[in-house]
Amino acid sequence: MNLSPILKSVTKPGRYVGGEFGAVTKDPSEVDIRFALCFPDVYEIGMSNLGMRILYGLLNSRADTWCERAFAPWHDMEDAMRQNAIPLFALESGESIAHHDFIGFSLQYELSYTNIVNMLELAGLPLLAADRGEEHPLVIGGGPGTLNPEPVADFFDLFLVGDAEEALPELCDLYVAMKKSGATRGDFLVAAAKIEGIYIPSLYTVTYNADGTVAEYTPSHGASYPVKKRVLRDLDSGYFPTAPIVPNIEVVQDRITLELQRGCGRACRFCQAGAAYRPIRQRSVETLLRHAKETYANTGYDEIGLASLSVSDYKGLDHLTDGLLAWTKDCRVNLSLPSQRADALTPELMERVLKVRSSSFTFAPEAGTQRLRDAIRKDITEEHIKNACSLVFGAGKNSVKLYFMIGLPTETEEDIEGIAALARTALECYYANPNRPKGGRPPEVGVSVSCFVPKPHTPFQWEPMNSVEQFQEKQERLRELITDRKIKLSRHDARSSRIEAVFARGNRRLSAALLAAHSRRLRFCAWSEHFDYNGWLECFTEVGIDPDFYTTRPLGKDEVFPWDVIDCGVKRDVLWKT
């Protein structure tokens, strides 16, 4: 396929050419499985995703499998592909992904779902799983979105829920064996349902009550209900890509990423990530140091990032940073740490952190008052925040960032005022610190405010969401309260949060809305410049869906949820009590 004529006319042609250092090519005639690993966003974001790197390396480590990659083409490239009848292609071979055995999508965030539908169409495939036949690839989904896969269930043949390091090879082994035996597509799906962590939507009939809530799920062909999330118990034994692809162009996370642990023991009531990745499992310091050195030797990256839901909770953090600093300084490799917990930042940790980062520090109080922080189980105090800010400013830094949410359950006007007050307190810590920077740029406290979205498998899954108007009123109130120019307020678009919530708590009936959105060419909805709120409202009206049914409606204690088909590892009655 000759892309030269169109690549000259699109932005960032490096997104589409492949051939990167570390990319894997194989002879298609010598493999039993061709797997197209797809990310429903642009190259720069997909290539930054650690899960993509793990799956790519894991699948290509098999002699019988060739895994290739495809990403959502940007608008200009999509237009050129349509005008020139070029299907969505894999970067490694340049062939249409429709020629593969599996097409795997990563479900990272709800506002990317329309990109999935669009990518299927660009490949020339029937959009709905029910319309595909023996000649078509099997479409599989994975990632955090599988905690409630129902809004996109009609587009997928199967989902892998949870960790893939063990389940995906088991699925591939089954496919190879059944392919050689001449089994049908349907036979394979029935057999795949026996693998822990594999959910086959077509094996479940969903019925609804008159009020639109789910009445029940009826499994067939021996499929289990619910489907248990797959968990890799020993991270040290799991595959890790120490020879990843080095991208052609700069990507969002252009560095080595070390995954310290999965899971989080903090149990914040709003946090779905804690549910997605529990239980807590840690990699050993020895394994991480080996991964770091091997990956550096194979890629030449000049930065190493430490990744975890809560890096400061990693038990071997001091030994790990010492071990990394023992060689990274001489090799001119920088270390990068994510945001720190305010209650975990001590003078000793601060001393270590200063050796590995020079950017601003980020803390997440989440709520403006102690009462609300206690209510959401965010177990940090104002003293923790003041202490953390004082340590940062005392170390010569002049800025901190604070993350908050508005619309949390039980929130009052006092809690909104508390956000502004806490920002002022952080700024006061700068002026009260005798070791603060002298001269240079003035201090800055960044205040980022997102909108609370109730997520499945959390204690707040029953809670109603604020309306767009309520969110906007609170955002405006914050703008009025924050008058100091040294405090920079950024606010998330409440309208996009509403659409996110619809699909976060949605059921299979939303497939009609996604098809309507696809027909209106709603793409890249997570990108603010391409988010079309009115377009979404028109789609919902067209298919007879009331967004408030999924957002502002309090859910019943014993109501059957769409996501009840997935067992995340925590019982429903435990979530209700906590």
Backbone hydrogen bonds, N-H to C=O, Kabsch-Sander energy under -0.5 kcal/mol:
donor,donor_aa,acceptor,acceptor_aa,energy
3,L,1,M,-0.8
6,I,3,L,-0.9
7,L,3,L,-2.5
8,K,4,S,-1.1
9,S,6,I,-1.6
10,V,7,L,-0.8
15,R,12,K,-2.1
16,Y,13,P,-2.1
21,F,246,V,-0.7
23,A,20,E,-1.9
30,E,27,D,-2.3
31,V,28,P,-1.1
32,D,64,D,-1.9
33,I,64,D,-2.2
35,F,33,I,-0.5
35,F,66,W,-2.8
36,A,34,R,-0.5
36,A,102,F,-2.9
37,L,35,F,-0.8
37,L,68,E,-3.4
38,C,36,A,-0.7
38,C,104,G,-3.9
39,F,70,A,-2.0
41,D,39,F,-1.9
45,I,42,V,-0.9
46,G,42,V,-2.4
47,M,43,Y,-2.9
48,S,45,I,-1.0
49,N,46,G,-1.3
50,L,48,S,-0.5
53,R,49,N,-1.6
54,I,50,L,-2.6
55,L,51,G,-2.6
56,Y,52,M,-2.4
57,G,53,R,-2.2
58,L,54,I,-2.8
59,L,55,L,-2.6
60,N,56,Y,-1.9
61,S,57,G,-1.1
62,R,59,L,-1.4
65,T,62,R,-1.2
66,W,33,I,-2.5
67,C,65,T,-0.5
68,E,35,F,-3.0
68,E,66,W,-0.5
70,A,37,L,-2.0
72,A,39,F,-1.2
72,A,41,D,-1.8
78,E,74,W,-2.9
79,D,75,H,-2.4
80,A,76,D,-1.9
81,M,77,M,-2.6
82,R,78,E,-2.6
83,Q,79,D,-2.4
84,N,80,A,-1.7
85,A,82,R,-1.0
86,I,81,M,-3.0
88,L,122,L,-1.2
90,A,95,E,-2.7
91,L,69,R,-2.8
94,G,90,A,-2.4
97,I,88,L,-2.2
99,H,96,S,-1.7
100,H,97,I,-1.6
101,D,34,R,-2.3
102,F,34,R,-1.9
103,I,138,L,-2.7
104,G,36,A,-2.9
105,F,103,I,-0.5
105,F,140,I,-2.8
106,S,38,C,-1.3
107,L,105,F,-0.6
107,L,142,G,-3.5
108,Q,106,S,-1.2
112,S,109,Y,-1.8
113,Y,110,E,-1.7
115,N,112,S,-0.7
116,I,112,S,-1.1
117,V,113,Y,-1.6
118,N,114,T,-2.3
119,M,115,N,-2.4
120,L,116,I,-2.0
121,E,117,V,-1.9
122,L,118,N,-2.6
123,A,119,M,-1.4
124,G,121,E,-1.9
125,L,120,L,-2.3
129,A,154,D,-2.7
130,A,154,D,-0.5
131,D,128,L,-1.5
132,R,129,A,-1.6
136,H,133,G,-1.8
138,L,101,D,-2.9
140,I,103,I,-2.7
140,I,138,L,-0.6
141,G,158,L,-1.7
142,G,105,F,-2.0
145,G,107,L,-2.7
146,T,143,G,-1.9
147,L,144,P,-1.8
148,N,145,G,-1.4
152,V,149,P,-1.4
153,A,150,E,-1.1
155,F,152,V,-1.7
156,F,152,V,-0.5
156,F,153,A,-1.1
157,D,139,V,-2.2
158,L,139,V,-1.7
159,F,199,Y,-2.4
160,L,141,G,-2.9
161,V,159,F,-0.6
161,V,197,G,-3.5
162,G,160,L,-0.6
163,D,230,R,-2.6
168,L,164,A,-2.3
170,E,166,E,-1.5
171,L,167,A,-2.2
172,C,168,L,-2.4
173,D,169,P,-2.6
174,L,170,E,-2.1
175,Y,171,L,-2.3
176,V,172,C,-2.6
177,A,173,D,-2.2
178,M,174,L,-2.6
179,K,175,Y,-2.7
180,K,176,V,-2.1
181,S,177,A,-1.1
182,G,178,M,-0.5
182,G,179,K,-0.9
183,A,178,M,-2.5
188,F,184,T,-2.2
189,L,185,R,-2.1
190,V,186,G,-2.1
191,A,187,D,-2.2
192,A,188,F,-2.9
193,A,189,L,-1.5
194,K,191,A,-1.5
195,I,192,A,-2.0
198,I,195,I,-2.1
199,Y,159,F,-2.4
199,Y,197,G,-0.6
203,L,200,I,-2.0
204,Y,201,P,-1.9
205,T,218,T,-2.3
206,V,204,Y,-0.5
207,T,216,E,-2.2
209,N,213,T,-3.2
212,G,209,N,-1.8
214,V,560,V,-0.8
215,A,207,T,-3.0
216,E,207,T,-1.2
218,T,205,T,-2.5
220,S,203,L,-2.1
223,A,220,S,-1.9
227,V,565,V,-3.2
228,K,226,P,-0.5
229,K,567,D,-2.5
230,R,161,V,-2.9
233,R,231,V,-0.8
235,L,233,R,-0.7
237,S,234,D,-0.9
238,G,234,D,-0.6
238,G,235,L,-0.9
242,T,240,F,-1.1
246,V,21,F,-3.0
252,V,44,E,-1.5
254,D,251,V,-0.6
254,D,252,V,-0.7
255,R,253,Q,-1.7
256,I,303,E,-2.5
258,L,256,I,-0.5
258,L,305,G,-3.1
259,E,257,T,-0.6
260,L,258,L,-0.9
260,L,307,A,-2.5
261,Q,307,A,-0.7
262,R,281,R,-2.4
269,R,376,I,-2.3
271,C,268,C,-1.1
272,Q,270,F,-0.6
275,A,271,C,-0.5
275,A,272,Q,-0.5
276,A,272,Q,-2.5
277,Y,273,A,-2.0
278,R,274,G,-0.8
281,R,262,R,-2.5
283,R,260,L,-2.9
288,L,284,S,-2.2
289,L,285,V,-2.6
290,R,286,E,-1.9
291,H,287,T,-2.6
292,A,288,L,-2.5
293,K,289,L,-2.2
294,E,290,R,-2.5
295,T,291,H,-2.5
296,Y,292,A,-2.3
297,A,293,K,-2.3
298,N,294,E,-1.7
299,T,295,T,-1.4
300,G,296,Y,-2.3
304,I,334,N,-2.7
305,G,256,I,-3.4
306,L,336,S,-2.3
307,A,258,L,-3.2
307,A,305,G,-0.5
311,V,308,S,-0.5
313,D,310,S,-1.7
314,Y,311,V,-1.9
317,L,314,Y,-1.5
320,L,316,G,-2.8
321,T,317,L,-2.7
322,D,318,D,-2.1
323,G,319,H,-2.4
324,L,320,L,-2.4
325,L,321,T,-2.8
326,A,322,D,-1.3
327,W,324,L,-1.6
328,T,324,L,-2.7
329,K,325,L,-0.8
331,C,327,W,-1.5
332,R,329,K,-1.1
333,V,328,T,-3.1
334,N,302,D,-2.9
334,N,332,R,-0.5
336,S,304,I,-2.7
340,Q,362,T,-1.1
344,A,341,R,-1.5
345,L,341,R,-0.8
345,L,342,A,-0.5
346,T,344,A,-1.0
350,M,346,T,-3.0
351,E,347,P,-1.9
352,R,348,E,-1.5
353,V,349,L,-3.0
354,L,350,M,-2.5
355,K,351,E,-0.6
355,K,352,R,-1.0
356,V,352,R,-0.6
356,V,353,V,-1.6
357,R,353,V,-1.4
361,F,399,S,-1.0
363,F,401,K,-2.8
366,E,403,Y,-2.4
367,A,365,P,-1.9
373,R,369,T,-2.2
374,D,370,Q,-2.5
375,A,371,R,-1.8
376,I,372,L,-1.9
377,R,374,D,-0.8
378,K,373,R,-3.1
379,D,377,R,-1.0
380,I,378,K,-2.4
385,I,381,T,-1.8
386,K,382,E,-2.8
387,N,383,E,-2.8
388,A,384,H,-2.4
389,C,385,I,-2.6
390,S,386,K,-2.4
391,L,387,N,-2.1
392,V,388,A,-2.2
393,F,389,C,-2.8
394,G,390,S,-2.5
395,A,391,L,-1.0
395,A,392,V,-0.6
396,G,393,F,-1.5
397,K,392,V,-1.8
400,V,444,E,-1.7
401,K,361,F,-2.7
402,L,446,G,-3.4
403,Y,363,F,-2.2
404,F,448,S,-2.8
405,M,366,E,-2.9
406,I,450,S,-2.3
411,E,408,L,-1.9
416,I,412,T,-1.4
417,E,413,E,-2.5
418,G,414,E,-1.8
419,I,415,D,-1.0
419,I,416,I,-0.8
420,A,416,I,-1.1
421,A,417,E,-2.2
422,L,418,G,-2.6
423,A,419,I,-1.9
424,R,420,A,-2.0
425,T,421,A,-2.2
426,A,422,L,-2.2
427,L,423,A,-1.9
428,E,424,R,-2.4
429,C,425,T,-1.6
430,Y,426,A,-0.7
430,Y,427,L,-0.9
431,Y,427,L,-1.2
432,A,428,E,-2.1
433,N,429,C,-0.5
433,N,430,Y,-0.9
436,R,433,N,-1.6
439,G,437,P,-0.5
444,E,398,N,-2.1
445,V,486,K,-2.5
446,G,400,V,-2.8
446,G,444,E,-0.6
447,V,488,K,-3.4
448,S,402,L,-2.7
448,S,446,G,-0.6
449,V,447,V,-0.5
449,V,490,S,-2.7
450,S,404,F,-2.4
450,S,448,S,-0.5
452,F,406,I,-2.8
458,T,455,K,-0.8
460,F,269,R,-1.2
461,Q,458,T,-2.0
463,E,460,F,-1.3
465,M,551,T,-2.1
471,F,467,S,-2.4
472,Q,468,V,-2.6
473,E,469,E,-2.2
474,K,470,Q,-2.0
475,Q,471,F,-2.5
476,E,472,Q,-2.4
477,R,473,E,-2.1
478,L,474,K,-2.2
479,R,475,Q,-2.1
480,E,476,E,-1.9
481,L,477,R,-1.9
482,I,478,L,-2.3
483,T,481,L,-1.0
487,I,484,D,-1.9
488,K,445,V,-2.1
488,K,486,K,-0.6
489,L,487,I,-0.6
490,S,447,V,-2.8
492,H,449,V,-2.3
494,A,492,H,-0.6
497,S,493,D,-1.6
498,R,494,A,-1.7
499,I,495,R,-1.7
500,E,496,S,-2.4
501,A,497,S,-2.3
502,V,498,R,-1.8
503,F,499,I,-1.6
504,A,500,E,-1.9
505,R,501,A,-2.2
510,L,507,N,-1.7
511,S,508,R,-2.0
512,A,509,R,-1.1
514,L,510,L,-2.1
515,L,511,S,-2.2
516,A,512,A,-2.1
517,A,513,A,-2.6
518,H,514,L,-2.4
519,S,515,L,-2.1
520,R,516,A,-1.2
521,R,518,H,-1.6
522,L,517,A,-2.4
523,R,521,R,-0.8
525,C,111,L,-0.7
527,W,524,F,-1.8
528,S,526,A,-0.6
530,H,527,W,-2.1
531,F,527,W,-0.7
531,F,528,S,-0.8
533,Y,531,F,-0.6
536,W,532,D,-1.9
537,L,533,Y,-2.3
538,E,534,N,-2.2
539,C,535,G,-1.8
540,F,536,W,-2.4
541,T,537,L,-2.2
542,E,538,E,-2.4
543,V,539,C,-1.6
544,G,540,F,-0.5
544,G,541,T,-1.0
545,I,540,F,-3.0
549,F,546,D,-1.8
550,Y,547,P,-1.5
551,T,547,P,-1.0
553,R,548,D,-1.3
555,L,462,W,-2.2
559,E,556,G,-1.1
560,V,214,V,-0.6
561,F,559,E,-0.6
564,D,561,F,-1.6
565,V,562,P,-1.0
566,I,563,W,-1.9
567,D,227,V,-3.2
568,C,566,I,-0.8
575,L,571,K,-1.8
576,W,572,R,-2.2
577,K,573,D,-1.6
578,T,574,V,-1.3
